Amino acid sequence: MLTKRKYLKSEVQELLNQNSVDYEKELMDKTEVILALKEENRKLSIEIANLKQKDELVVKALTLAEEKKKETEELIKEKYELELSRLKFFLLKWQKYFDYLQEKYPYYKINQELAELNANIKVIFDSEVDGKEKVKKINSLIKNEAVLTATDKTFNPKEKIDAFIKAENGFDINEVLNPGELDLEDLCKELGLMDK
Protein backbone atom coordinates (compact mmCIF):
# COMPACT_ATOMS: atom_id res chain seq x y z
CA MET A 1 0.00 0.00 0.00
CA LEU A 2 1.15 3.46 -0.89
CA THR A 3 1.35 6.09 1.59
CA LYS A 4 1.18 9.67 0.76
CA ARG A 5 3.94 11.67 2.10
CA LYS A 6 4.11 15.34 1.96
CA TYR A 7 7.31 17.01 0.88
CA LEU A 8 8.57 20.04 2.45
CA LYS A 9 9.09 23.09 0.32
CA SER A 10 12.83 22.96 0.90
CA GLU A 11 12.96 19.35 -0.25
CA VAL A 12 11.02 20.19 -3.40
CA GLN A 13 13.29 23.14 -4.07
CA GLU A 14 16.35 20.99 -3.53
CA LEU A 15 14.97 18.34 -5.88
CA LEU A 16 14.16 21.00 -8.48
CA ASN A 17 17.63 22.52 -8.13
CA GLN A 18 19.23 19.09 -8.51
CA ASN A 19 17.13 18.36 -11.60
CA SER A 20 17.95 21.79 -12.99
CA VAL A 21 21.70 21.19 -12.50
CA ASP A 22 21.46 17.73 -14.06
CA TYR A 23 19.45 19.13 -16.95
CA GLU A 24 21.88 21.99 -17.53
CA LYS A 25 24.83 19.59 -17.39
CA GLU A 26 23.16 17.27 -19.85
CA LEU A 27 22.22 20.25 -22.03
CA MET A 28 25.85 21.45 -22.00
CA ASP A 29 27.09 17.99 -22.91
CA LYS A 30 24.56 17.78 -25.75
CA THR A 31 25.48 21.31 -26.91
CA GLU A 32 29.17 20.36 -26.98
CA VAL A 33 28.35 17.19 -28.96
CA ILE A 34 26.22 19.24 -31.37
CA LEU A 35 29.00 21.81 -31.80
CA ALA A 36 31.55 19.03 -32.38
CA LEU A 37 29.23 17.38 -34.92
CA LYS A 38 28.66 20.73 -36.67
CA GLU A 39 32.43 21.25 -36.89
CA GLU A 40 32.92 17.74 -38.22
CA ASN A 41 30.08 18.30 -40.69
CA ARG A 42 31.75 21.55 -41.86
CA LYS A 43 35.09 19.77 -42.37
CA LEU A 44 33.40 16.90 -44.21
CA SER A 45 31.50 19.38 -46.41
CA ILE A 46 34.79 21.09 -47.32
CA GLU A 47 36.39 17.71 -48.02
CA ILE A 48 33.43 16.67 -50.19
CA ALA A 49 33.65 19.95 -52.11
CA ASN A 50 37.39 19.37 -52.66
CA LEU A 51 36.74 15.79 -53.79
CA LYS A 52 34.04 16.99 -56.19
CA GLN A 53 36.44 19.57 -57.59
CA LYS A 54 39.14 16.91 -58.00
CA ASP A 55 36.62 14.60 -59.60
CA GLU A 56 35.68 17.32 -62.10
CA LEU A 57 39.37 17.90 -62.87
CA VAL A 58 39.92 14.18 -63.39
CA VAL A 59 36.90 13.99 -65.70
CA LYS A 60 38.18 16.99 -67.68
CA ALA A 61 41.68 15.50 -67.86
CA LEU A 62 40.31 12.15 -69.04
CA THR A 63 38.15 13.89 -71.65
CA LEU A 64 41.14 15.89 -72.91
CA ALA A 65 43.30 12.77 -72.91
CA GLU A 66 40.68 10.90 -74.91
CA GLU A 67 40.46 13.75 -77.43
CA LYS A 68 44.26 13.91 -77.66
CA LYS A 69 44.37 10.15 -78.16
CA LYS A 70 41.91 10.38 -81.04
CA GLU A 71 43.88 13.27 -82.61
CA THR A 72 47.12 11.32 -82.24
CA GLU A 73 45.59 8.18 -83.73
CA GLU A 74 44.29 10.19 -86.69
CA LEU A 75 47.68 11.86 -87.16
CA ILE A 76 49.47 8.51 -86.99
CA LYS A 77 47.01 7.05 -89.48
CA GLU A 78 47.57 10.00 -91.84
CA LYS A 79 51.35 9.64 -91.51
CA TYR A 80 51.06 5.90 -92.10
CA GLU A 81 48.95 6.44 -95.21
CA LEU A 82 51.40 9.08 -96.48
CA GLU A 83 54.38 6.81 -95.84
CA LEU A 84 52.58 3.92 -97.48
CA SER A 85 51.85 6.01 -100.58
CA ARG A 86 55.50 7.14 -100.65
CA LEU A 87 56.58 3.50 -100.43
CA LYS A 88 54.23 2.57 -103.25
CA PHE A 89 55.62 5.41 -105.36
CA PHE A 90 59.18 4.31 -104.56
CA LEU A 91 58.27 0.72 -105.42
CA LEU A 92 56.91 1.84 -108.81
CA LYS A 93 60.05 3.89 -109.51
CA TRP A 94 62.27 1.02 -108.40
CA GLN A 95 60.32 -1.43 -110.53
CA LYS A 96 60.72 0.75 -113.64
CA TYR A 97 64.43 1.19 -113.01
CA PHE A 98 64.88 -2.48 -112.24
CA ASP A 99 63.03 -3.44 -115.44
CA TYR A 100 65.37 -1.13 -117.34
CA LEU A 101 68.42 -2.82 -115.76
CA GLN A 102 66.98 -6.24 -116.48
CA GLU A 103 66.44 -5.30 -120.11
CA LYS A 104 69.85 -3.67 -120.54
CA TYR A 105 71.88 -6.27 -118.61
CA PRO A 106 69.85 -9.49 -118.62
CA TYR A 107 72.76 -11.88 -118.01
CA TYR A 108 74.33 -10.24 -114.97
CA LYS A 109 74.15 -12.64 -112.05
CA ILE A 110 73.34 -9.86 -109.60
CA ASN A 111 70.37 -8.79 -111.74
CA GLN A 112 68.99 -12.32 -111.65
CA GLU A 113 69.41 -12.45 -107.86
CA LEU A 114 67.85 -9.01 -107.48
CA ALA A 115 64.93 -10.11 -109.67
CA GLU A 116 64.19 -12.86 -107.16
CA LEU A 117 64.54 -10.44 -104.23
CA ASN A 118 62.30 -7.94 -106.03
CA ALA A 119 59.64 -10.59 -106.62
CA ASN A 120 59.72 -11.60 -102.93
CA ILE A 121 59.42 -7.96 -101.79
CA LYS A 122 56.49 -7.42 -104.16
CA VAL A 123 54.71 -10.49 -102.76
CA ILE A 124 55.16 -9.17 -99.20
CA PHE A 125 54.11 -5.65 -100.17
CA ASP A 126 50.94 -6.88 -101.92
CA SER A 127 49.99 -9.18 -99.02
CA GLU A 128 47.12 -8.40 -96.66
CA VAL A 129 49.20 -8.24 -93.45
CA ASP A 130 49.44 -4.97 -91.53
CA GLY A 131 52.17 -2.39 -92.13
CA LYS A 132 54.36 -3.34 -89.17
CA GLU A 133 54.39 -6.97 -90.21
CA LYS A 134 55.24 -5.99 -93.80
CA VAL A 135 58.19 -3.94 -92.59
CA LYS A 136 59.41 -6.82 -90.40
CA LYS A 137 59.18 -9.30 -93.26
CA ILE A 138 60.88 -7.02 -95.79
CA ASN A 139 63.69 -6.16 -93.33
CA SER A 140 64.16 -9.82 -92.54
CA LEU A 141 64.26 -10.67 -96.25
CA ILE A 142 66.81 -7.95 -96.98
CA LYS A 143 69.03 -8.93 -94.03
CA ASN A 144 69.00 -12.57 -95.11
CA GLU A 145 69.65 -11.73 -98.76
CA ALA A 146 73.28 -12.46 -99.65
CA VAL A 147 73.04 -10.35 -102.81
CA LEU A 148 73.04 -7.10 -100.90
CA THR A 149 75.87 -7.95 -98.54
CA ALA A 150 78.17 -10.10 -100.66
CA THR A 151 80.41 -8.24 -103.06
CA ASP A 152 83.53 -9.69 -104.62
CA LYS A 153 85.48 -6.43 -104.58
CA THR A 154 84.65 -2.95 -103.44
CA PHE A 155 84.24 -0.45 -106.25
CA ASN A 156 87.10 2.04 -106.50
CA PRO A 157 86.34 4.78 -109.04
CA LYS A 158 89.88 6.22 -108.97
CA GLU A 159 91.35 2.90 -110.09
CA LYS A 160 88.81 2.69 -112.92
CA ILE A 161 89.56 6.26 -114.07
CA ASP A 162 93.33 5.73 -113.83
CA ALA A 163 93.13 2.54 -115.88
CA PHE A 164 90.91 4.21 -118.49
CA ILE A 165 93.17 7.26 -118.89
CA LYS A 166 96.35 5.18 -119.18
CA ALA A 167 94.79 2.84 -121.72
CA GLU A 168 93.12 5.54 -123.86
CA ASN A 169 95.45 8.54 -123.80
CA GLY A 170 98.80 7.28 -122.60
CA PHE A 171 99.25 9.81 -119.77
CA ASP A 172 99.08 9.50 -116.03
CA ILE A 173 96.35 11.35 -114.14
CA ASN A 174 98.75 12.01 -111.25
CA GLU A 175 101.00 13.98 -113.60
CA VAL A 176 98.02 16.05 -114.67
CA LEU A 177 96.82 16.72 -111.16
CA ASN A 178 100.34 17.23 -109.71
CA PRO A 179 102.49 18.53 -112.56
CA GLY A 180 105.40 19.58 -110.39
CA GLU A 181 107.50 22.48 -111.66
CA LEU A 182 106.34 23.92 -114.99
CA ASP A 183 108.41 25.82 -117.52
CA LEU A 184 105.99 28.13 -119.29
CA GLU A 185 108.23 28.56 -122.34
CA ASP A 186 108.54 24.79 -122.92
CA LEU A 187 104.80 24.35 -122.46
CA CYS A 188 104.00 27.05 -125.04
CA LYS A 189 106.45 25.46 -127.51
CA GLU A 190 104.80 22.01 -127.03
CA LEU A 191 101.36 23.46 -127.60
CA GLY A 192 102.54 25.23 -130.77
CA LEU A 193 101.99 28.70 -129.44
CA MET A 194 105.67 29.59 -129.87
CA ASP A 195 108.35 28.64 -132.35
CA LYS A 196 110.76 25.98 -131.18
Secondary structure, 3 states (H helix, E strand, C coil): CCCCCCCCHHHHHHHHHHHHHHHHHHHHHHHHHHHHHHHHHHHHHHHHHHHHHHHHHHHHHHHHHHHHHHHHHHHHHHHHHHHHHHHHHHHHHHHHHHHHHHHHCCCCHHHHHHHHHHHHHHHHHHCCCCHHHHHHHHHHHHHHCHHHHCCCCCCCHHHHHHHHHHHHHCCCHHHHHCCCCCCHHHHHHHHCCCCC
